[in-house]
């Protein structure tokens, strides 16, 4: 039983990363209908940038994270304005091609500026807490708390602010939102900025918990879209629940079966859920 709780704690930590990735993806997809495949590579850019600032420039960790998140927000604004806005009203395949092109471009930038070496973001969080036989590394605890705080902040932003209400209105009914005065040029910029900032934070978490290396971004964005499908496309609560479920499933599979099959088993669970509930855990029935 203790081992089960141990794997659940581990799964919640990685689930927090998936939640942040999925929240960014579901916001972009729900409002603009864009499958932003470059999201994982951009997230890794944030992790690489944080590592560079901490390891090479001597910037304190939290200062480096703040710089990376602000840079991520600005990068998201640039991506929306230069890459996706020109194809906003074109065929969906155009945005799909742009997304694939962005993925390759950002991966190339990461390789050019940060190299191909696997790196780990250095932290001072080395303590290990023991609660009832369950060990919780300090770093994993910080990741869980940070993810929870960001999810709560995102929920407050979407529910309580005018910009958040405009985002929800645009997601529900674009034409009606325009008639009500929602600026369809400004809101997508905000959406991409926030989405990329969340992705950068997830990249920092991955770089601290595990490591950053070329190719990890693609795997991360695949997991993000798996969470979207599991939780329900366009559903904020679904992204949260789906991310935690996927993280715990992977951890349990790695702990009790084999780490080599954790991805396979996680996707089997996702398929099983969709066979019973095709719209996802929190998706709306048509």
N, C-alpha and C positions, 0 to 999 in steps of 0.2 A: 504493500500500500504506500509506503514511504517513497519507493521508487516511482510509483505512478504520479504522486504529487510532485516529485522532483522533475519529472519530464513535463508535467503541466506547467510548472514555473518556467522551465526553459522554453517551452512552446509559446507562452505568453510574451516572452521577451522578443523572440523572432516574429511573432504575430504582430507586435507593435510596429515593427519595420514594415511588414506587409500592409498594415492598416494605413500608414502614412503614404506609402506608394499608391495604394488603391484610392485613397481620398483624393489625391491629386488627379488620378486618371478618371475617376467617376465625375469629378467636377467638370473637367474638360469635355468628356464624352457626353455627359448629360446636357450641357448647354450648347456646345458647338457640334456635337456628333462626330468628333475627331478621335480616331484611335491614335493617340500620341505615343508611337512606339519608341521615340527617342527619349522618353521619360527616364528610363533606366540608365542610359548613358549619361544624361544630364545629372542624375543623382550621383553617379560615380565621379563626375567632374567635381561636385561639391565635396565628396570625400577626399579626392586627390588634393584639392585646393586646401582643405583643412590640414591635411598631412604636411603639405609643403610649408604652410605658414607656421605650424608648430615645430616641425623637425628641422627645417632649413632656416627659418627667419626668427625663431625664438619667440613667436607670439604666444601668449597664454591660451590655453585650450578654448576657454569660453569666448575670448576675444576672436580667435580664429573661426569658431563656429558662427559668431555673429557676422563676421565679414563674409563668410561663405553663404550664409542665408540671404544677406542683403544682395550679394552678387547674384545668387540664384534668382531672386525676385526680378532683378534687372534683366537677367538673361531670359527669363520667361516672357517679359514684356517685349524684348527684341525678337524672340522667336515668333510670337504671335503676330507682331507688326510686319516683319520681313518675310516670314516663311508661310504662315497659314492665312493671313488676311487676303493676300492676292488670289487665293483659290477658294475663298469662303463660299462664293456662290457658284462655283464650278462643280463638275461631277465629283462624286465622293472618291473616285479612284485617284483624282489629282492630289487630294489631301493625303491619301494613303501613300502615294509615291513620294510626296514631300516628307512624310514622316520617316520612311525608310532612308531617304537621302540624308535627313538630319541625323539619324542614328549613326550612319557611316561617318558623317562629318565630325560629329562630336567624339566618336571613338578615335578618329584620327587625331583630333586636337588633344585628347587625353594622352595618346601615345607620344605625340610630338613634344608636348610640354612636360609630361610627368614620367615618361619612359614606360617600359614593359615589365618592370619589376613589381612583384607582389609587395605591398606595403601595409603596415598596421599603424593606425593613428595612436600615438603614445598617450596614455592617461595615467593619472596618479591613483585611480580607483583600484586598489589591490586587496581591500579587505573582503572577507567572506563571512556572511552571517549564517548562523545555524538556528533554524526555527523548527523545533519538534523533529529533528533529524533531517530536515530538508535544508540543503545548503543553497544560499542565494548570494552569488558574487555581487559585490557592490556595484560593479558596472552594469550588470543586468538589471539591478534594481533601479538605477538611474535611467536606463533605457525605458523600462516599463512606466516609471513615473513621468518621464518626459513625453512619451507617446500619449499617455492619459491626459496630461495638461494640454497638449496641442490639439487633441481631439475635442476636449471641452472648449478650448478657445475657438476652434473652428465652428463648433455648434453655436456658441454665443454670437459669433460674427454673422453666421448665416441667418440666425433667427432674430437677432436684436438690432442689427444695423441696417441703414438704408441701402448700403451697397449689397449686403447679404440678401435683403428682400428683393432687390433688383435681379440678383443672380437667380434666386428661386423663381421669380416671375418669368425670366427669360427661359429657364429650363421647362417650366410648365406650359407656356404658350408664347412663343416668340412674337407673333403678330399682335396679340393683345398687349404684351409688354411694351412694344413699340408705340402703340396707340396711347398707352399710359405715360409715355415720356421717358422710358428707359433708353439710355444711350447705348446703342448696340456696338459702338466703336470703343467706348471706354470699358465696359464690363468685361469683354473678352481679355483685355489687357490685364485687368485685375485678376481674372480667373487664372490666366497663365502664370502671372507673377506668384500668386499664392500656391498654385499647384507645383511650380518649380521649387519654391522655398521649402515646401513639405518634402519634396523629393530629395533635395539637398540634405535636409535633416536626416532622412532615412539613409542616405549615403554615408553620412558621418557615423551613424549608428553601426552600419555594416562594417565600416573601416575600423571602428573601435572594438566591436565584438569579435569579428573574424579577420578579414583582410580585404583589400581592394586589389583587383588585378584585371587586365583586359578580358572582356567577355562576360564579366559578372553582371554588368548592366543589362545585357540582353536577357539573362536568366531571371533577373529581378523583375523586369517589366512583364515577362511571361507570367510570373507568379502574381503580379499585380492584376493582370487581366483575368487570371484564374479566380482571384478573389472577387472581382467585379461580377463574373458570371455566377459564382457560387452565392454571393450575397444578393444579386439582383442588379441589373444594369441601371445606373443612375440613382441608386439608393444609397444615401449616406449611412443609415443604420446598417444596411446590408454590407457595405464595405468594412465597417468596424467588426461586425460579427463574423463575416467571411474571413477576414484577415486573422482573427484570433483562432477560429476553427482550423484554418489551414496550418497555422503555426503549431498548434497543439498536436494536430494529426501527424505532422512531420516529425515532431519531437518524440511522440509515442512510438511511431514506426521505427525511428532510429534507435531508440532505447531498448525496444523489446523484439525487434525483428532484425533489421540491418540498416545502417546508414546508406548503404548502396541502393536501397529500395524506397527510401523515404519519399522521394519525389513521386515515384510511381504510385505508391499507396495513397499519397495525398490527392493525386489526380483521380484515382479510382473512387475515393470518397466523394470528390466533387461530382463525378459522373453519376454516382449512385444517388446523390441528393437531387440532381437535375432530372433523373429518370422519374423520381417521385414528385418533384416540384420544378417543372421546367423553367419557370420564371425566376428561380433562385429563392433563397431563404426569405428575403424581405421584398422581393419584387412584386409588383402589382399584377393581379390577374386581369386578362383582357376581357 
